[in-house]
């Protein structure tokens, strides 16, 4: 039993880290339907400029977003020794700028251990990561990452830059992988990666996929998917579905109207 609890705590800690990072990117698998890759000459801007604009526009959107409400559905499944575990929790969220989030648990079913040691720890960790110092250390910024060009894709929603991410430190809240950046709004559309540092000896491999959606002028998390392979057997999958967004208070997002000029 002790062995199982240690493994589950390790999995829970990893999932907390990664889900908190995704949620804190206020600009979210293989979402490849309808996409075609283009070579480097088709990229309209150098990678340094794309990274700079991503930071700039993210800051503008974060400054303009005052309040919103939404609903989240947390789901986790663990398959392995000595038994399978699963749980689901539905949470209503209210956000107040700059860093206050109120959570109301609507329903919860399944493993009490998963609910208490994964889902509720996720909510606690998100509150902790919301302060300014922690946001700076986990931000998708040139301070924390080196960016290199990986491609340029045309999608049904419009063109997207694809950038490689190389963390500058082995911080467990950072990751290496790829990001997709909307070429009009310079907003984060998708992340695929793995931890910069494995936070537990029990974890053999972790894959993380996050997707974001545009709500009015803002890009907010739509779906997080984290899958971990346990070194001595087993697999844990955490998904978070974000839905029913309602922007209740916001200022104009200055500068976004000029973004299209950069594509000409």
C-alpha positions as CSV (number, residue, x, y, z in Angstrom):
1,X,0.0,0.0,0.0
2,X,2.8,2.4,0.9
3,X,4.4,1.8,-2.6
4,X,1.1,2.6,-4.3
5,X,0.7,5.8,-2.3
6,X,4.2,7.0,-3.1
7,X,3.6,6.4,-6.8
8,X,0.3,8.1,-6.7
9,X,1.7,11.1,-4.9
10,X,4.5,11.3,-7.5
11,X,2.0,11.2,-10.3
12,X,-0.2,13.8,-8.6
13,X,2.7,16.1,-8.1
14,X,3.7,15.9,-11.7
15,X,0.2,16.5,-13.0
16,X,-0.2,19.5,-10.6
17,X,3.0,21.1,-11.9
18,X,2.1,20.7,-15.6
19,X,-1.5,21.7,-15.3
20,X,-0.7,24.8,-13.3
21,X,1.8,25.9,-15.9
22,X,-0.7,25.5,-18.7
23,X,-3.5,27.4,-16.8
24,X,-1.1,30.2,-15.9
25,X,-0.4,31.0,-19.6
26,X,-3.1,33.7,-19.9
27,X,-2.6,34.6,-23.5
28,X,-3.8,25.5,-23.7
29,X,-2.3,15.2,-28.7
30,X,-2.2,15.5,-32.0
31,X,-4.5,18.1,-33.4
32,X,-3.3,17.7,-37.0
33,X,-6.6,17.6,-38.9
34,X,-6.6,20.0,-41.9
35,X,-3.0,21.3,-41.3
36,X,-0.2,21.4,-43.8
37,X,3.4,22.3,-43.1
38,X,5.4,24.9,-45.0
39,X,9.2,25.4,-45.1
40,X,11.1,28.2,-43.4
41,X,10.9,30.7,-46.3
42,X,7.2,31.0,-45.9
43,X,7.5,32.3,-42.3
44,X,6.7,36.0,-42.4
45,X,8.8,37.0,-39.3
46,X,12.0,35.7,-37.8
47,X,11.7,33.5,-34.7
48,X,13.0,36.3,-32.4
49,X,10.3,38.6,-33.6
50,X,7.6,36.0,-33.1
51,X,8.7,35.3,-29.6
52,X,8.9,39.0,-28.8
53,X,5.4,39.6,-30.1
54,X,4.0,36.6,-28.3
55,X,5.3,38.1,-25.0
56,X,4.0,41.5,-25.9
57,X,0.5,40.5,-26.9
58,X,0.2,38.1,-24.0
59,X,1.0,41.0,-21.6
60,X,-1.6,43.2,-23.3
61,X,-4.3,40.5,-23.1
62,X,-3.5,39.8,-19.5
63,X,-3.7,43.5,-18.6
64,X,-7.1,43.9,-20.3
65,X,-8.8,40.8,-18.9
66,X,-10.4,41.8,-15.6
67,X,-13.0,39.0,-14.8
68,X,-14.4,35.8,-16.3
69,X,-16.3,32.7,-15.3
70,X,-16.0,29.2,-16.6
71,X,-16.5,25.5,-15.8
72,X,-13.8,22.8,-15.7
73,X,-14.1,19.1,-15.8
74,X,-11.2,17.2,-14.3
75,X,-10.7,13.5,-15.2
76,X,-8.0,11.1,-14.2
77,X,-7.5,7.4,-14.9
78,X,-4.7,5.3,-13.4
79,X,-4.2,1.7,-14.7
80,X,-1.6,-0.4,-13.0
81,X,-0.4,-2.2,-9.9
82,X,-2.1,-2.9,-7.6
83,X,-5.5,-1.6,-8.8
84,X,-7.0,0.9,-11.2
85,X,-8.2,4.2,-9.9
86,X,-10.3,6.9,-11.6
87,X,-12.2,10.1,-10.6
88,X,-14.0,13.1,-12.1
89,X,-14.6,16.5,-10.6
90,X,-16.6,19.4,-12.0
91,X,-15.6,22.9,-10.8
92,X,-17.0,26.4,-11.5
93,X,-14.3,29.1,-11.7
94,X,-14.4,32.8,-11.2
95,X,-11.3,34.9,-12.1
96,X,-10.6,38.4,-10.8
97,X,-7.5,40.3,-12.1
98,X,-4.7,40.2,-11.4
99,X,-4.4,36.8,-9.6
100,X,-7.6,35.8,-7.7
101,X,-9.4,32.6,-8.6
102,X,-12.4,31.3,-6.8
103,X,-13.3,27.7,-7.1
104,X,-16.6,26.0,-6.4
105,X,-16.8,22.2,-6.6
106,X,-20.0,21.3,-8.3
107,X,-19.7,17.5,-8.2
108,X,-17.1,14.8,-7.6
109,X,-17.2,11.1,-8.2
110,X,-14.7,8.2,-8.1
111,X,-11.6,7.6,-6.1
112,X,-11.4,9.9,-3.0
113,X,-7.6,9.6,-3.0
114,X,-7.4,11.0,-6.5
115,X,-9.9,13.8,-5.7
116,X,-8.0,14.8,-2.5
117,X,-4.4,14.3,-3.7
118,X,-4.6,15.3,-7.3
119,X,-7.7,17.4,-8.2
120,X,-7.7,19.5,-5.0
121,X,-3.9,19.8,-5.1
122,X,-4.3,21.2,-8.6
123,X,-6.6,23.9,-7.4
124,X,-4.2,24.7,-4.5
125,X,-1.2,24.8,-6.7
126,X,-2.9,27.1,-9.2
127,X,-3.5,29.6,-6.5
128,X,0.1,29.4,-5.4
129,X,1.4,29.8,-8.9
130,X,-0.7,32.8,-9.6
131,X,1.5,35.3,-7.7
132,X,3.8,37.5,-9.7
133,X,7.1,35.9,-8.8
134,X,5.9,32.4,-9.7
135,X,4.3,33.6,-12.9
136,X,7.6,35.1,-14.0
137,X,9.4,31.8,-13.4
138,X,6.9,29.8,-15.4
139,X,6.0,32.2,-18.1
140,X,6.4,31.4,-21.8
141,X,9.1,34.1,-22.2
142,X,12.6,34.7,-23.6
143,X,13.8,34.9,-20.0
144,X,12.9,31.2,-19.5
145,X,13.2,29.7,-23.0
146,X,15.2,29.7,-26.1
147,X,13.0,29.6,-29.2
148,X,13.9,28.1,-32.6
149,X,11.9,27.9,-35.8
150,X,10.2,24.6,-36.5
151,X,7.7,25.4,-39.3
152,X,4.8,27.5,-40.5
153,X,1.3,25.9,-40.9
154,X,-1.9,26.9,-42.7
155,X,-4.9,25.7,-40.7
156,X,-8.7,26.3,-41.1
157,X,-8.4,28.9,-38.4
158,X,-5.5,30.7,-40.1
159,X,-1.7,30.5,-40.3
160,X,0.4,29.5,-37.3
161,X,4.1,29.7,-36.5
162,X,5.6,26.5,-35.0
163,X,8.5,27.0,-32.6
164,X,10.7,24.7,-30.7
165,X,11.0,25.3,-26.9
166,X,14.3,24.8,-25.1
167,X,14.2,25.6,-21.4
168,X,17.1,27.7,-20.0
169,X,16.9,25.9,-16.6
170,X,15.8,22.5,-15.4
171,X,12.8,23.9,-13.6
172,X,10.1,21.3,-13.1
173,X,7.5,23.9,-14.1
174,X,9.2,24.4,-17.5
175,X,9.0,22.1,-20.5
176,X,10.8,21.2,-23.8
177,X,8.8,20.7,-26.9
178,X,6.8,22.7,-29.5
179,X,4.3,25.5,-29.4
180,X,1.9,26.7,-32.1
181,X,1.4,30.5,-32.3
182,X,-1.5,32.2,-34.0
183,X,0.1,34.4,-36.7
184,X,-2.5,37.1,-36.5
185,X,-3.0,37.5,-32.7
186,X,0.4,36.2,-31.7
187,X,-1.3,34.0,-29.1
188,X,-0.5,30.5,-27.9
189,X,-2.7,27.9,-29.7
190,X,-1.2,24.6,-28.7
191,X,1.6,23.1,-26.7
192,X,3.2,19.6,-27.0
193,X,6.1,18.7,-24.8
194,X,7.6,17.0,-21.8
195,X,9.1,18.3,-18.4
196,X,12.4,20.0,-18.5
197,X,13.2,17.9,-15.4
198,X,11.6,14.7,-14.3
199,X,10.1,15.5,-10.8
200,X,10.1,11.9,-9.6
201,X,12.1,8.7,-10.0
202,X,8.8,6.9,-10.2
203,X,8.0,8.5,-13.6
204,X,9.5,7.0,-16.7
205,X,8.1,9.3,-19.3
206,X,5.5,12.1,-19.5
207,X,3.8,13.6,-22.5
208,X,1.8,16.9,-22.2
209,X,-0.6,18.4,-24.7
210,X,-2.4,21.7,-24.2
211,X,-4.9,23.5,-26.4
212,X,-6.2,27.0,-26.2
213,X,-9.3,28.7,-27.6
214,X,-10.1,32.3,-28.5
215,X,-12.9,33.8,-26.4
216,X,-13.7,37.3,-27.6
217,X,-10.3,38.9,-27.7
218,X,-8.7,36.5,-25.3
219,X,-7.0,33.1,-25.7
220,X,-7.8,30.8,-22.8
221,X,-7.2,27.1,-22.0
222,X,-9.5,24.7,-23.8
223,X,-8.1,21.3,-23.0
224,X,-5.1,19.9,-21.1
225,X,-3.9,16.3,-21.5
226,X,-1.1,14.8,-19.4
227,X,0.0,11.2,-19.8
228,X,2.6,9.6,-17.6
229,X,4.2,6.1,-17.8
230,X,5.2,4.7,-14.4
231,X,8.7,3.2,-14.3
232,X,7.6,0.0,-12.5
233,X,4.4,-0.4,-14.4
234,X,1.2,1.5,-14.9
235,X,-0.1,4.6,-16.7
236,X,-1.8,7.7,-15.5
237,X,-3.9,10.1,-17.7
238,X,-5.2,13.4,-16.5
239,X,-7.4,15.6,-18.7
240,X,-9.0,19.0,-17.9
241,X,-11.8,20.3,-20.1
242,X,-12.4,24.0,-20.0
243,X,-15.8,25.2,-21.1
244,X,-18.7,27.8,-20.8
245,X,-16.4,30.8,-20.7
246,X,-18.0,34.1,-20.0
247,X,-16.0,37.3,-20.1
248,X,-17.7,39.5,-17.5
249,X,-15.3,42.5,-17.4
250,X,-12.6,43.5,-19.8
251,X,-10.9,46.5,-21.2
252,X,-10.0,47.0,-24.9
253,X,-7.0,45.0,-26.0
254,X,-4.8,47.6,-27.5
255,X,-2.4,46.7,-30.3
256,X,-4.1,43.6,-31.6
257,X,-5.8,45.5,-34.4
258,X,-2.4,46.0,-36.0
259,X,-1.4,42.4,-35.9
260,X,-2.6,41.7,-39.4
261,X,-0.3,44.3,-40.8
262,X,2.6,42.0,-39.8
263,X,1.3,39.4,-42.2
264,X,1.3,41.6,-45.2
